[in-house]
Structures are given as structure tokens and as C-alpha cells.
Amino acid sequence: MKNRIRVARAEVRMTQQRLADEAGVSRQTINAIESGRFVPSTVLALKIARIFSRPVEELFQLDDGE
């Protein structure tokens, strides 16, 4: 799964820690999502999309074949 979390954070100058605090997870979780090592739950993906006021599909995309 691809994601644009790092780009979305950069656009609003948000740190990983601030996003983690707002989403209710650890900074390490945000780092793992951004690097593709962790696929967030549906609930977490929706929370992150809400934080950025964007549709979830804009932030997360399936890789070809997924």
C-alpha cells in the first residue's frame, strides 16, 4: 500500500509527533506507516484522513496487484 502521509504533513508543516498525538498513536506508528512497513487499520486511516480534511483515497492507494 502506498501513502502520501509524509507529503500531506509537509504541506501543513506538521511533525510526525503532532500527527501521532492527534491520531492517538505513537510517533513510531506514523513513521512505520510513512515508510510502508505498517498498513494502518481502517479506523486509523480514516482518522488520519479526517485530520488532513482529505478523502482517505487521496492519502492511501493500493499497489498494483493488491
mmCIF file as Biopython writes it, N, C-alpha, C and O atoms, coordinates in Angstrom:
data_model
#
loop_
_atom_site.group_PDB
_atom_site.id
_atom_site.type_symbol
_atom_site.label_atom_id
_atom_site.label_alt_id
_atom_site.label_comp_id
_atom_site.label_asym_id
_atom_site.label_entity_id
_atom_site.label_seq_id
_atom_site.pdbx_PDB_ins_code
_atom_site.Cartn_x
_atom_site.Cartn_y
_atom_site.Cartn_z
_atom_site.occupancy
_atom_site.B_iso_or_equiv
_atom_site.auth_seq_id
_atom_site.auth_asym_id
_atom_site.pdbx_PDB_model_num
ATOM 1   N N  . MET A ? 1  ? 0.840   -1.175 0.000  1.0 0.0 1  A 1 
ATOM 2   C CA . MET A ? 1  ? 0.000   0.000  0.000  1.0 0.0 1  A 1 
ATOM 3   C C  . MET A ? 1  ? 0.888   1.242  0.000  1.0 0.0 1  A 1 
ATOM 4   O O  . MET A ? 1  ? 1.828   1.346  0.788  1.0 0.0 1  A 1 
ATOM 5   N N  . LYS A ? 2  ? 0.585   2.159  -0.875 1.0 0.0 2  A 1 
ATOM 6   C CA . LYS A ? 2  ? 1.296   3.431  -0.946 1.0 0.0 2  A 1 
ATOM 7   C C  . LYS A ? 2  ? 0.523   4.450  -0.113 1.0 0.0 2  A 1 
ATOM 8   O O  . LYS A ? 2  ? -0.682  4.316  0.099  1.0 0.0 2  A 1 
ATOM 9   N N  . ASN A ? 3  ? 1.241   5.469  0.353  1.0 0.0 3  A 1 
ATOM 10  C CA . ASN A ? 3  ? 0.544   6.546  1.046  1.0 0.0 3  A 1 
ATOM 11  C C  . ASN A ? 3  ? 1.254   7.868  0.815  1.0 0.0 3  A 1 
ATOM 12  O O  . ASN A ? 3  ? 2.427   7.916  0.445  1.0 0.0 3  A 1 
ATOM 13  N N  . ARG A ? 4  ? 0.507   8.937  1.046  1.0 0.0 4  A 1 
ATOM 14  C CA . ARG A ? 4  ? 1.032   10.285 0.857  1.0 0.0 4  A 1 
ATOM 15  C C  . ARG A ? 4  ? 1.056   11.055 2.179  1.0 0.0 4  A 1 
ATOM 16  O O  . ARG A ? 4  ? 0.926   12.279 2.201  1.0 0.0 4  A 1 
ATOM 17  N N  . ILE A ? 5  ? 1.223   10.321 3.275  1.0 0.0 5  A 1 
ATOM 18  C CA . ILE A ? 5  ? 1.189   10.958 4.582  1.0 0.0 5  A 1 
ATOM 19  C C  . ILE A ? 5  ? 2.336   11.948 4.758  1.0 0.0 5  A 1 
ATOM 20  O O  . ILE A ? 5  ? 2.129   13.062 5.238  1.0 0.0 5  A 1 
ATOM 21  N N  . ARG A ? 6  ? 3.522   11.552 4.377  1.0 0.0 6  A 1 
ATOM 22  C CA . ARG A ? 6  ? 4.694   12.443 4.521  1.0 0.0 6  A 1 
ATOM 23  C C  . ARG A ? 6  ? 4.471   13.740 3.737  1.0 0.0 6  A 1 
ATOM 24  O O  . ARG A ? 6  ? 4.780   14.826 4.227  1.0 0.0 6  A 1 
ATOM 25  N N  . VAL A ? 7  ? 3.939   13.623 2.529  1.0 0.0 7  A 1 
ATOM 26  C CA . VAL A ? 7  ? 3.673   14.804 1.693  1.0 0.0 7  A 1 
ATOM 27  C C  . VAL A ? 7  ? 2.604   15.670 2.344  1.0 0.0 7  A 1 
ATOM 28  O O  . VAL A ? 7  ? 2.750   16.891 2.413  1.0 0.0 7  A 1 
ATOM 29  N N  . ALA A ? 8  ? 1.534   15.048 2.820  1.0 0.0 8  A 1 
ATOM 30  C CA . ALA A ? 8  ? 0.447   15.795 3.461  1.0 0.0 8  A 1 
ATOM 31  C C  . ALA A ? 8  ? 0.962   16.529 4.704  1.0 0.0 8  A 1 
ATOM 32  O O  . ALA A ? 8  ? 0.585   17.674 4.953  1.0 0.0 8  A 1 
ATOM 33  N N  . ARG A ? 9  ? 1.813   15.873 5.471  1.0 0.0 9  A 1 
ATOM 34  C CA . ARG A ? 9  ? 2.389   16.520 6.658  1.0 0.0 9  A 1 
ATOM 35  C C  . ARG A ? 9  ? 3.245   17.712 6.266  1.0 0.0 9  A 1 
ATOM 36  O O  . ARG A ? 9  ? 3.170   18.773 6.887  1.0 0.0 9  A 1 
ATOM 37  N N  . ALA A ? 10 ? 4.057   17.533 5.235  1.0 0.0 10 A 1 
ATOM 38  C CA . ALA A ? 10 ? 4.945   18.612 4.793  1.0 0.0 10 A 1 
ATOM 39  C C  . ALA A ? 10 ? 4.148   19.824 4.313  1.0 0.0 10 A 1 
ATOM 40  O O  . ALA A ? 10 ? 4.542   20.967 4.544  1.0 0.0 10 A 1 
ATOM 41  N N  . GLU A ? 11 ? 3.047   19.568 3.658  1.0 0.0 11 A 1 
ATOM 42  C CA . GLU A ? 11 ? 2.226   20.670 3.134  1.0 0.0 11 A 1 
ATOM 43  C C  . GLU A ? 11 ? 1.681   21.564 4.247  1.0 0.0 11 A 1 
ATOM 44  O O  . GLU A ? 11 ? 1.491   22.764 4.046  1.0 0.0 11 A 1 
ATOM 45  N N  . VAL A ? 12 ? 1.433   20.982 5.411  1.0 0.0 12 A 1 
ATOM 46  C CA . VAL A ? 12 ? 0.908   21.771 6.528  1.0 0.0 12 A 1 
ATOM 47  C C  . VAL A ? 12 ? 1.941   21.947 7.649  1.0 0.0 12 A 1 
ATOM 48  O O  . VAL A ? 12 ? 1.619   22.426 8.736  1.0 0.0 12 A 1 
ATOM 49  N N  . ARG A ? 13 ? 3.187   21.551 7.365  1.0 0.0 13 A 1 
ATOM 50  C CA . ARG A ? 13 ? 4.302   21.676 8.325  1.0 0.0 13 A 1 
ATOM 51  C C  . ARG A ? 13 ? 3.960   21.026 9.669  1.0 0.0 13 A 1 
ATOM 52  O O  . ARG A ? 13 ? 4.077   21.641 10.729 1.0 0.0 13 A 1 
ATOM 53  N N  . MET A ? 14 ? 3.540   19.778 9.590  1.0 0.0 14 A 1 
ATOM 54  C CA . MET A ? 14 ? 3.172   19.014 10.779 1.0 0.0 14 A 1 
ATOM 55  C C  . MET A ? 14 ? 4.243   17.964 11.058 1.0 0.0 14 A 1 
ATOM 56  O O  . MET A ? 14 ? 4.716   17.296 10.138 1.0 0.0 14 A 1 
ATOM 57  N N  . THR A ? 15 ? 4.621   17.821 12.308 1.0 0.0 15 A 1 
ATOM 58  C CA . THR A ? 15 ? 5.598   16.804 12.676 1.0 0.0 15 A 1 
ATOM 59  C C  . THR A ? 15 ? 4.919   15.440 12.796 1.0 0.0 15 A 1 
ATOM 60  O O  . THR A ? 15 ? 3.697   15.344 12.918 1.0 0.0 15 A 1 
ATOM 61  N N  . GLN A ? 16 ? 5.728   14.402 12.758 1.0 0.0 16 A 1 
ATOM 62  C CA . GLN A ? 16 ? 5.200   13.064 12.994 1.0 0.0 16 A 1 
ATOM 63  C C  . GLN A ? 16 ? 4.590   12.980 14.388 1.0 0.0 16 A 1 
ATOM 64  O O  . GLN A ? 16 ? 3.560   12.334 14.578 1.0 0.0 16 A 1 
ATOM 65  N N  . GLN A ? 17 ? 5.219   13.626 15.358 1.0 0.0 17 A 1 
ATOM 66  C CA . GLN A ? 17 ? 4.712   13.567 16.734 1.0 0.0 17 A 1 
ATOM 67  C C  . GLN A ? 17 ? 3.346   14.224 16.850 1.0 0.0 17 A 1 
ATOM 68  O O  . GLN A ? 17 ? 2.461   13.699 17.525 1.0 0.0 17 A 1 
ATOM 69  N N  . ARG A ? 18 ? 3.167   15.364 16.201 1.0 0.0 18 A 1 
ATOM 70  C CA . ARG A ? 18 ? 1.865   16.042 16.273 1.0 0.0 18 A 1 
ATOM 71  C C  . ARG A ? 18 ? 0.775   15.191 15.627 1.0 0.0 18 A 1 
ATOM 72  O O  . ARG A ? 18 ? -0.323  15.062 16.169 1.0 0.0 18 A 1 
ATOM 73  N N  . LEU A ? 19 ? 1.085   14.610 14.463 1.0 0.0 19 A 1 
ATOM 74  C CA . LEU A ? 19 ? 0.110   13.734 13.808 1.0 0.0 19 A 1 
ATOM 75  C C  . LEU A ? 19 ? -0.205  12.541 14.696 1.0 0.0 19 A 1 
ATOM 76  O O  . LEU A ? 19 ? -1.365  12.155 14.836 1.0 0.0 19 A 1 
ATOM 77  N N  . ALA A ? 20 ? 0.815   11.963 15.289 1.0 0.0 20 A 1 
ATOM 78  C CA . ALA A ? 20 ? 0.612   10.820 16.180 1.0 0.0 20 A 1 
ATOM 79  C C  . ALA A ? 20 ? -0.281  11.199 17.351 1.0 0.0 20 A 1 
ATOM 80  O O  . ALA A ? 20 ? -1.200  10.458 17.696 1.0 0.0 20 A 1 
ATOM 81  N N  . ASP A ? 21 ? -0.018  12.344 17.960 1.0 0.0 21 A 1 
ATOM 82  C CA . ASP A ? 21 ? -0.835  12.798 19.092 1.0 0.0 21 A 1 
ATOM 83  C C  . ASP A ? 21 ? -2.290  12.981 18.679 1.0 0.0 21 A 1 
ATOM 84  O O  . ASP A ? 21 ? -3.197  12.550 19.391 1.0 0.0 21 A 1 
ATOM 85  N N  . GLU A ? 22 ? -2.518  13.615 17.539 1.0 0.0 22 A 1 
ATOM 86  C CA . GLU A ? 22 ? -3.884  13.862 17.073 1.0 0.0 22 A 1 
ATOM 87  C C  . GLU A ? 22 ? -4.608  12.575 16.693 1.0 0.0 22 A 1 
ATOM 88  O O  . GLU A ? 22 ? -5.825  12.472 16.842 1.0 0.0 22 A 1 
ATOM 89  N N  . ALA A ? 23 ? -3.846  11.588 16.196 1.0 0.0 23 A 1 
ATOM 90  C CA . ALA A ? 23 ? -4.450  10.318 15.779 1.0 0.0 23 A 1 
ATOM 91  C C  . ALA A ? 23 ? -4.534  9.311  16.932 1.0 0.0 23 A 1 
ATOM 92  O O  . ALA A ? 23 ? -5.208  8.287  16.814 1.0 0.0 23 A 1 
ATOM 93  N N  . GLY A ? 24 ? -3.857  9.597  18.032 1.0 0.0 24 A 1 
ATOM 94  C CA . GLY A ? 24 ? -3.902  8.700  19.174 1.0 0.0 24 A 1 
ATOM 95  C C  . GLY A ? 24 ? -3.011  7.474  19.042 1.0 0.0 24 A 1 
ATOM 96  O O  . GLY A ? 24 ? -3.326  6.405  19.566 1.0 0.0 24 A 1 
ATOM 97  N N  . VAL A ? 25 ? -1.888  7.639  18.332 1.0 0.0 25 A 1 
ATOM 98  C CA . VAL A ? 25 ? -0.924  6.544  18.165 1.0 0.0 25 A 1 
ATOM 99  C C  . VAL A ? 25 ? 0.474   7.062  18.484 1.0 0.0 25 A 1 
ATOM 100 O O  . VAL A ? 25 ? 0.649   8.245  18.776 1.0 0.0 25 A 1 
ATOM 101 N N  . SER A ? 26 ? 1.460   6.184  18.429 1.0 0.0 26 A 1 
ATOM 102 C CA . SER A ? 26 ? 2.836   6.609  18.691 1.0 0.0 26 A 1 
ATOM 103 C C  . SER A ? 26 ? 3.475   7.211  17.434 1.0 0.0 26 A 1 
ATOM 104 O O  . SER A ? 26 ? 3.029   6.977  16.311 1.0 0.0 26 A 1 
ATOM 105 N N  . ARG A ? 27 ? 4.533   7.992  17.667 1.0 0.0 27 A 1 
ATOM 106 C CA . ARG A ? 27 ? 5.277   8.543  16.531 1.0 0.0 27 A 1 
ATOM 107 C C  . ARG A ? 27 ? 5.876   7.421  15.702 1.0 0.0 27 A 1 
ATOM 108 O O  . ARG A ? 27 ? 5.981   7.539  14.482 1.0 0.0 27 A 1 
ATOM 109 N N  . GLN A ? 28 ? 6.271   6.334  16.352 1.0 0.0 28 A 1 
ATOM 110 C CA . GLN A ? 28 ? 6.835   5.190  15.640 1.0 0.0 28 A 1 
ATOM 111 C C  . GLN A ? 28 ? 5.806   4.572  14.690 1.0 0.0 28 A 1 
ATOM 112 O O  . GLN A ? 28 ? 6.166   4.086  13.618 1.0 0.0 28 A 1 
ATOM 113 N N  . THR A ? 29 ? 4.545   4.588  15.076 1.0 0.0 29 A 1 
ATOM 114 C CA . THR A ? 29 ? 3.486   4.071  14.192 1.0 0.0 29 A 1 
ATOM 115 C C  . THR A ? 29 ? 3.382   4.928  12.936 1.0 0.0 29 A 1 
ATOM 116 O O  . THR A ? 29 ? 3.288   4.400  11.828 1.0 0.0 29 A 1 
ATOM 117 N N  . ILE A ? 30 ? 3.398   6.240  13.106 1.0 0.0 30 A 1 
ATOM 118 C CA . ILE A ? 30 ? 3.334   7.143  11.944 1.0 0.0 30 A 1 
ATOM 119 C C  . ILE A ? 30 ? 4.547   6.921  11.057 1.0 0.0 30 A 1 
ATOM 120 O O  . ILE A ? 30 ? 4.417   6.873  9.834  1.0 0.0 30 A 1 
ATOM 121 N N  . ASN A ? 31 ? 5.722   6.787  11.653 1.0 0.0 31 A 1 
ATOM 122 C CA . ASN A ? 31 ? 6.935   6.537  10.880 1.0 0.0 31 A 1 
ATOM 123 C C  . ASN A ? 31 ? 6.813   5.229  10.098 1.0 0.0 31 A 1 
ATOM 124 O O  . ASN A ? 31 ? 7.191   5.177  8.928  1.0 0.0 31 A 1 
ATOM 125 N N  . ALA A ? 32 ? 6.294   4.182  10.723 1.0 0.0 32 A 1 
ATOM 126 C CA . ALA A ? 32 ? 6.149   2.881  10.055 1.0 0.0 32 A 1 
ATOM 127 C C  . ALA A ? 32 ? 5.133   2.957  8.915  1.0 0.0 32 A 1 
ATOM 128 O O  . ALA A ? 32 ? 5.323   2.323  7.877  1.0 0.0 32 A 1 
ATOM 129 N N  . ILE A ? 33 ? 4.068   3.718  9.093  1.0 0.0 33 A 1 
ATOM 130 C CA . ILE A ? 33 ? 3.080   3.885  8.012  1.0 0.0 33 A 1 
ATOM 131 C C  . ILE A ? 33 ? 3.730   4.609  6.841  1.0 0.0 33 A 1 
ATOM 132 O O  . ILE A ? 33 ? 3.623   4.167  5.697  1.0 0.0 33 A 1 
ATOM 133 N N  . GLU A ? 34 ? 4.404   5.722  7.123  1.0 0.0 34 A 1 
ATOM 134 C CA . GLU A ? 34 ? 5.029   6.510  6.057  1.0 0.0 34 A 1 
ATOM 135 C C  . GLU A ? 34 ? 6.059   5.714  5.271  1.0 0.0 34 A 1 
ATOM 136 O O  . GLU A ? 34 ? 6.186   5.885  4.059  1.0 0.0 34 A 1 
ATOM 137 N N  . SER A ? 35 ? 6.788   4.849  5.951  1.0 0.0 35 A 1 
ATOM 138 C CA . SER A ? 35 ? 7.829   4.078  5.273  1.0 0.0 35 A 1 
ATOM 139 C C  . SER A ? 35 ? 7.301   2.794  4.640  1.0 0.0 35 A 1 
ATOM 140 O O  . SER A ? 35 ? 8.059   2.055  4.012  1.0 0.0 35 A 1 
ATOM 141 N N  . GLY A ? 36 ? 6.009   2.527  4.800  1.0 0.0 36 A 1 
ATOM 142 C CA . GLY A ? 36 ? 5.417   1.342  4.180  1.0 0.0 36 A 1 
ATOM 143 C C  . GLY A ? 36 ? 5.627   0.053  4.941  1.0 0.0 36 A 1 
ATOM 144 O O  . GLY A ? 36 ? 5.336   -1.022 4.419  1.0 0.0 36 A 1 
ATOM 145 N N  . ARG A ? 37 ? 6.129   0.134  6.171  1.0 0.0 37 A 1 
ATOM 146 C CA . ARG A ? 37 ? 6.338   -1.069 6.975  1.0 0.0 37 A 1 
ATOM 147 C C  . ARG A ? 37 ? 5.083   -1.505 7.713  1.0 0.0 37 A 1 
ATOM 148 O O  . ARG A ? 37 ? 5.019   -2.628 8.212  1.0 0.0 37 A 1 
ATOM 149 N N  . PHE A ? 38 ? 4.077   -0.627 7.790  1.0 0.0 38 A 1 
ATOM 150 C CA . PHE A ? 38 ? 2.861   -0.914 8.541  1.0 0.0 38 A 1 
ATOM 151 C C  . PHE A ? 38 ? 1.668   -0.389 7.764  1.0 0.0 38 A 1 
ATOM 152 O O  . PHE A ? 38 ? 1.673   0.750  7.295  1.0 0.0 38 A 1 
ATOM 153 N N  . VAL A ? 39 ? 0.643   -1.225 7.628  1.0 0.0 39 A 1 
ATOM 154 C CA . VAL A ? 39 ? -0.603  -0.817 6.977  1.0 0.0 39 A 1 
ATOM 155 C C  . VAL A ? 39 ? -1.590  -0.477 8.085  1.0 0.0 39 A 1 
ATOM 156 O O  . VAL A ? 39 ? -1.903  -1.331 8.915  1.0 0.0 39 A 1 
ATOM 157 N N  . PRO A ? 40 ? -2.083  0.753  8.112  1.0 0.0 40 A 1 
ATOM 158 C CA . PRO A ? 40 ? -2.979  1.139  9.200  1.0 0.0 40 A 1 
ATOM 159 C C  . PRO A ? 40 ? -4.338  0.446  9.102  1.0 0.0 40 A 1 
ATOM 160 O O  . PRO A ? 40 ? -4.771  0.024  8.029  1.0 0.0 40 A 1 
ATOM 161 N N  . SER A ? 41 ? -4.983  0.345  10.243 1.0 0.0 41 A 1 
ATOM 162 C CA . SER A ? 41 ? -6.352  -0.170 10.257 1.0 0.0 41 A 1 
ATOM 163 C C  . SER A ? 41 ? -7.251  0.822  9.522  1.0 0.0 41 A 1 
ATOM 164 O O  . SER A ? 41 ? -6.863  1.966  9.282  1.0 0.0 41 A 1 
ATOM 165 N N  . THR A ? 42 ? -8.422  0.386  9.179  1.0 0.0 42 A 1 
ATOM 166 C CA . THR A ? 42 ? -9.394  1.270  8.528  1.0 0.0 42 A 1 
ATOM 167 C C  . THR A ? 42 ? -9.692  2.470  9.414  1.0 0.0 42 A 1 
ATOM 168 O O  . THR A ? 42 ? -9.751  3.603  8.936  1.0 0.0 42 A 1 
ATOM 169 N N  . VAL A ? 43 ? -9.879  2.221  10.698 1.0 0.0 43 A 1 
ATOM 170 C CA . VAL A ? 43 ? -10.185 3.310  11.636 1.0 0.0 43 A 1 
ATOM 171 C C  . VAL A ? 43 ? -9.047  4.327  11.666 1.0 0.0 43 A 1 
ATOM 172 O O  . VAL A ? 43 ? -9.297  5.531  11.612 1.0 0.0 43 A 1 
ATOM 173 N N  . LEU A ? 44 ? -7.809  3.861  11.751 1.0 0.0 44 A 1 
ATOM 174 C CA . LEU A ? 44 ? -6.675  4.777  11.793 1.0 0.0 44 A 1 
ATOM 175 C C  . LEU A ? 44 ? -6.533  5.543  10.482 1.0 0.0 44 A 1 
ATOM 176 O O  . LEU A ? 44 ? -6.255  6.742  10.496 1.0 0.0 44 A 1 
ATOM 177 N N  . ALA A ? 45 ? -6.717  4.874  9.360  1.0 0.0 45 A 1 
ATOM 178 C CA . ALA A ? 45 ? -6.644  5.557  8.062  1.0 0.0 45 A 1 
ATOM 179 C C  . ALA A ? 45 ? -7.710  6.651  7.970  1.0 0.0 45 A 1 
ATOM 180 O O  . ALA A ? 45 ? -7.443  7.739  7.460  1.0 0.0 45 A 1 
ATOM 181 N N  . LEU A ? 46 ? -8.906  6.365  8.461  1.0 0.0 46 A 1 
ATOM 182 C CA . LEU A ? 46 ? -9.979  7.361  8.447  1.0 0.0 46 A 1 
ATOM 183 C C  . LEU A ? 46 ? -9.663  8.530  9.386  1.0 0.0 46 A 1 
ATOM 184 O O  . LEU A ? 46 ? -9.946  9.681  9.055  1.0 0.0 46 A 1 
ATOM 185 N N  . LYS A ? 47 ? -9.084  8.243  10.545 1.0 0.0 47 A 1 
ATOM 186 C CA . LYS A ? 47 ? -8.690  9.312  11.471 1.0 0.0 47 A 1 
ATOM 187 C C  . LYS A ? 47 ? -7.657  10.222 10.826 1.0 0.0 47 A 1 
ATOM 188 O O  . LYS A ? 47 ? -7.762  11.446 10.909 1.0 0.0 47 A 1 
ATOM 189 N N  . ILE A ? 48 ? -6.661  9.627  10.186 1.0 0.0 48 A 1 
ATOM 190 C CA . ILE A ? 48 ? -5.616  10.420 9.534  1.0 0.0 48 A 1 
ATOM 191 C C  . ILE A ? 48 ? -6.210  11.271 8.416  1.0 0.0 48 A 1 
ATOM 192 O O  . ILE A ? 48 ? -5.859  12.443 8.275  1.0 0.0 48 A 1 
ATOM 193 N N  . ALA A ? 49 ? -7.094  10.697 7.634  1.0 0.0 49 A 1 
ATOM 194 C CA . ALA A ? 49 ? -7.751  11.457 6.563  1.0 0.0 49 A 1 
ATOM 195 C C  . ALA A ? 49 ? -8.544  12.618 7.143  1.0 0.0 49 A 1 
ATOM 196 O O  . ALA A ? 49 ? -8.530  13.716 6.585  1.0 0.0 49 A 1 
ATOM 197 N N  . ARG A ? 50 ? -9.223  12.395 8.237  1.0 0.0 50 A 1 
ATOM 198 C CA . ARG A ? 50 ? -10.007 13.461 8.880  1.0 0.0 50 A 1 
ATOM 199 C C  . ARG A ? 50 ? -9.094  14.571 9.385  1.0 0.0 50 A 1 
ATOM 200 O O  . ARG A ? 50 ? -9.427  15.749 9.261  1.0 0.0 50 A 1 
ATOM 201 N N  . ILE A ? 51 ? -7.950  14.210 9.951  1.0 0.0 51 A 1 
ATOM 202 C CA . ILE A ? 51 ? -7.002  15.214 10.454 1.0 0.0 51 A 1 
ATOM 203 C C  . ILE A ? 51 ? -6.562  16.144 9.327  1.0 0.0 51 A 1 
ATOM 204 O O  . ILE A ? 51 ? -6.418  17.350 9.530  1.0 0.0 51 A 1 
ATOM 205 N N  . PHE A ? 52 ? -6.349  15.579 8.139  1.0 0.0 52 A 1 
ATOM 206 C CA . PHE A ? 52 ? -5.916  16.389 6.999  1.0 0.0 52 A 1 
ATOM 207 C C  . PHE A ? 52 ? -7.090  16.928 6.176  1.0 0.0 52 A 1 
ATOM 208 O O  . PHE A ? 52 ? -6.881  17.621 5.180  1.0 0.0 52 A 1 
ATOM 209 N N  . SER A ? 53 ? -8.311  16.615 6.583  1.0 0.0 53 A 1 
ATOM 210 C CA . SER A ? 53 ? -9.519  17.057 5.855  1.0 0.0 53 A 1 
ATOM 211 C C  . SER A ? 53 ? -9.461  16.656 4.385  1.0 0.0 53 A 1 
ATOM 212 O O  . SER A ? 53 ? -9.743  17.451 3.488  1.0 0.0 53 A 1 
ATOM 213 N N  . ARG A ? 54 ? -9.083  15.392 4.168  1.0 0.0 54 A 1 
ATOM 214 C CA . ARG A ? 54 ? -8.978  14.859 2.809  1.0 0.0 54 A 1 
ATOM 215 C C  . ARG A ? 54 ? -9.652  13.500 2.742  1.0 0.0 54 A 1 
ATOM 216 O O  . ARG A ? 54 ? -9.779  12.819 3.760  1.0 0.0 54 A 1 
ATOM 217 N N  . PRO A ? 55 ? -10.083 13.099 1.555  1.0 0.0 55 A 1 
ATOM 218 C CA . PRO A ? 55 ? -10.629 11.739 1.415  1.0 0.0 55 A 1 
ATOM 219 C C  . PRO A ? 55 ? -9.523  10.710 1.648  1.0 0.0 55 A 1 
ATOM 220 O O  . PRO A ? 55 ? -8.369  10.931 1.282  1.0 0.0 55 A 1 
ATOM 221 N N  . VAL A ? 56 ? -9.883  9.608  2.247  1.0 0.0 56 A 1 
ATOM 222 C CA . VAL A ? 56 ? -8.895  8.572  2.555  1.0 0.0 56 A 1 
ATOM 223 C C  . VAL A ? 56 ? -8.190  8.092  1.283  1.0 0.0 56 A 1 
ATOM 224 O O  . VAL A ? 56 ? -7.008  7.749  1.322  1.0 0.0 56 A 1 
ATOM 225 N N  . GLU A ? 57 ? -8.907  8.066  0.160  1.0 0.0 57 A 1 
ATOM 226 C CA . GLU A ? 57 ? -8.330  7.608  -1.110 1.0 0.0 57 A 1 
ATOM 227 C C  . GLU A ? 57 ? -7.233  8.537  -1.613 1.0 0.0 57 A 1 
ATOM 228 O O  . GLU A ? 57 ? -6.389  8.128  -2.411 1.0 0.0 57 A 1 
ATOM 229 N N  . GLU A ? 58 ? -7.239  9.782  -1.154 1.0 0.0 58 A 1 
ATOM 230 C CA . GLU A ? 58 ? -6.199  10.731 -1.557 1.0 0.0 58 A 1 
ATOM 231 C C  . GLU A ? 58 ? -4.891  10.458 -0.805 1.0 0.0 58 A 1 
ATOM 232 O O  . GLU A ? 58 ? -3.809  10.773 -1.300 1.0 0.0 58 A 1 
ATOM 233 N N  . LEU A ? 59 ? -4.996  9.879  0.375  1.0 0.0 59 A 1 
ATOM 234 C CA . LEU A ? 59 ? -3.821  9.633  1.199  1.0 0.0 59 A 1 
ATOM 235 C C  . LEU A ? 59 ? -3.289  8.212  1.087  1.0 0.0 59 A 1 
ATOM 236 O O  . LEU A ? 59 ? -2.091  7.990  1.267  1.0 0.0 59 A 1 
ATOM 237 N N  . PHE A ? 60 ? -4.156  7.244  0.793  1.0 0.0 60 A 1 
ATOM 238 C CA . PHE A ? 60 ? -3.761  5.827  0.723  1.0 0.0 60 A 1 
ATOM 239 C C  . PHE A ? 60 ? -4.202  5.238  -0.598 1.0 0.0 60 A 1 
ATOM 240 O O  . PHE A ? 60 ? -5.344  5.420  -1.018 1.0 0.0 60 A 1 
ATOM 241 N N  . GLN A ? 61 ? -3.274  4.517  -1.266 1.0 0.0 61 A 1 
ATOM 242 C CA . GLN A ? 61 ? -3.595  3.854  -2.538 1.0 0.0 61 A 1 
ATOM 243 C C  . GLN A ? 61 ? -3.035  2.438  -2.491 1.0 0.0 61 A 1 
ATOM 244 O O  . GLN A ? 61 ? -1.959  2.192  -1.946 1.0 0.0 61 A 1 
ATOM 245 N N  . LEU A ? 62 ? -3.786  1.521  -3.073 1.0 0.0 62 A 1 
ATOM 246 C CA . LEU A ? 62 ? -3.309  0.140  -3.183 1.0 0.0 62 A 1 
ATOM 247 C C  . LEU A ? 62 ? -2.251  0.061  -4.270 1.0 0.0 62 A 1 
ATOM 248 O O  . LEU A ? 62 ? -2.345  0.740  -5.292 1.0 0.0 62 A 1 
ATOM 249 N N  . ASP A ? 63 ? -1.245  -0.771 -4.044 1.0 0.0 63 A 1 
ATOM 250 C CA . ASP A ? 63 ? -0.259  -1.064 -5.081 1.0 0.0 63 A 1 
ATOM 251 C C  . ASP A ? 63 ? -0.913  -1.923 -6.139 1.0 0.0 63 A 1 
ATOM 252 O O  . ASP A ? 63 ? -1.933  -2.558 -5.871 1.0 0.0 63 A 1 
ATOM 253 N N  . ASP A ? 64 ? -0.357  -1.958 -7.321 1.0 0.0 64 A 1 
ATOM 254 C CA . ASP A ? 64 ? -0.857  -2.858 -8.354 1.0 0.0 64 A 1 
ATOM 255 C C  . ASP A ? 64 ? -0.779  -4.288 -7.840 1.0 0.0 64 A 1 
ATOM 256 O O  . ASP A ? 64 ? 0.234   -4.690 -7.267 1.0 0.0 64 A 1 
ATOM 257 N N  . GLY A ? 65 ? -1.835  -5.048 -8.040 1.0 0.0 65 A 1 
ATOM 258 C CA . GLY A ? 65 ? -1.860  -6.440 -7.609 1.0 0.0 65 A 1 
ATOM 259 C C  . GLY A ? 65 ? -2.379  -6.641 -6.203 1.0 0.0 65 A 1 
ATOM 260 O O  . GLY A ? 65 ? -2.533  -7.784 -5.773 1.0 0.0 65 A 1 
ATOM 261 N N  . GLU A ? 66 ? -2.651  -5.590 -5.479 1.0 0.0 66 A 1 
ATOM 262 C CA . GLU A ? 66 ? -3.186  -5.742 -4.114 1.0 0.0 66 A 1 
ATOM 263 C C  . GLU A ? 66 ? -4.684  -5.840 -4.163 1.0 0.0 66 A 1 
ATOM 264 O O  . GLU A ? 66 ? -5.328  -5.972 -3.122 1.0 0.0 66 A 1 
#
